[in-house]
């Protein structure tokens, strides 16, 4: 019993440490990547004993600065809700990772250890439920600040979430119809099958339009450029305008955690998750009969590295989008969501159902 508890705690800590550290690194990556794209040097002044390490110490400098700043609460605001809001936003962003598998199974200590925190047979419902609840942090921040601009940012965030959650739900239905499961681990395992005995059955191949729609709607869910209307620095400043110190830092960190979450979902649903083409539990099995045996522990390590590499790639891609496209106007945001993305997701669902019926 104690061993099982220790294993579960170790997996929880591994996921939390991995996600939080990647989110922290993304704060450095965003500045350095934008600097490269704009022909600048970027953040590089923070140093320890004269060592600058390409600006990586700016992550520590940001944390120290946030903790050292005054924790300001508006005089007419609701102190309790104002303090609670960033924790609500961060909590629901983090717990979404519990149902996402980062590997298959590893055999250690005389037992098979599944590489996920929890395997829910309704894992997709769980993730979208907690993602939807995360918007309460934004709405509470806007309302509890007793600031018209902050309130407007919170309302923008809620309407944006509602508009694009519908598209995400309709897009995911196509994936569920193909893989016949709502368990993310089962979906990833199904993507290890081969189409015509050659091509891996990854979601991006059987749902190409669904992948594009999910990616666009996922970027909108992160509330980052070009969908950062709840913040809109040039217009309303945003729902966090009355925040300072580490509470502001927590909102900032949540943005990057959500970026990692969307990247993990894209990887899991459309790019095989931890799957490596032709790699089975005992080694590589290529079309034509060629087989290369690989130790089971090495297979598990390769699968985890495959998952992490794909997630990191999509984090980089989302940062690339953030520094490439300008912000939409609010009417353009709503028009894109309701008149373009949503109808296409319904069309994708209709075509998917017709193809499945035709192949039966």
Phi, psi and omega in degrees: 000313180294325179295317178299318179296319180296321179294316179296318178296322179296321179292321178298314180296321180298317180293313181297313181297318180297313182293313183295322179290322177294319178298320178294320179295327179296331176297325175284317182300321182298318181289318181288321180294318177296324179295318179296317181292332182256013178059047175238172177277319181088185183297121180205014187269331180294132183215157174233118184055036178081359180265124184262332176052047176060022179089006182297333181288352175295335176298314178292321180296321178298315180297315179297320180296317181297316181293330184277342183285158179291137177272101186263135174233128181304142184300320182266005180276171177269106188299318183295309181291326178299322178282325183288326189307308182297329179290324177297313181299315182290321183299310184288335174290324183282320185290345177297335182286348185298328184262003182265119180285135177252007177186181181266267180218139175237137181264107180222150176055033177074018180213158176272122182250111177290139185267068171201160181284308176222142177250093180270137176287353174237043185302323180294318178298319180299313184296315182287335174293312182289328176295321179292323180291336181299335181292341178298328177297320179292314181295316179297321179298317180292319183285316185289344181282344182055044180228128184299321181290320176295319179297319178298320177297320178296319179293321176299318180297318181293317180292323178294317179299315181297318183296317186266343173296323179299316179296317179299316179299315180295324179292318181295330180302323178297319177296317181294325179294326182282316185266354172057039179199153173252002176276126182295324178295319178295321178297317179295316179298323179294332179285354175279349176291162182248132173277126182057023178073011185230309190262131176300142183277057179286152183299328182292336180274325180266346178222062183296317178292322178299323178297313181297315181295318180296319181295316180296312180295326178295320176298321177296325180293331180283350178060039178242161181309135009270016182245032185269041180297327177296341179257303174040068186305326182278356183241297189235358185070313172123178185295341182259019185299331181262018182252149178213183176056212186285341176292322172294319178299326179291321174297318179297316179295323180299322177303317181284327175297319177295325175299316177295321181296314179297319178298319179294321179292318177300316179298315185290318187273330189238346183233032171078002180057237180277001182292141169242128182309128175073005178264116177257185184293337181250003179140191181276137175230100184271155174302138183104352175102354179289129181229138177235110182291142178224139180299145185301321180293321178293324176300314180297319179295316179298322180292319177296318178296324177298314179299313182296322180295318179294317179298316180297321179299315182288331172299315177299319182295319179295324175293323177298317178297319183299326182260011181248318187260145175280165181289139173286153166286162185295321179293326177293322178299312180292321179295318178298318183290314189266329185258348181236299186293313182296312177301323178294324178293323176292320177298317178299320178295318180295314180296319179299315180296322179293320179294318179297317178294322181292329182274351181281000000 
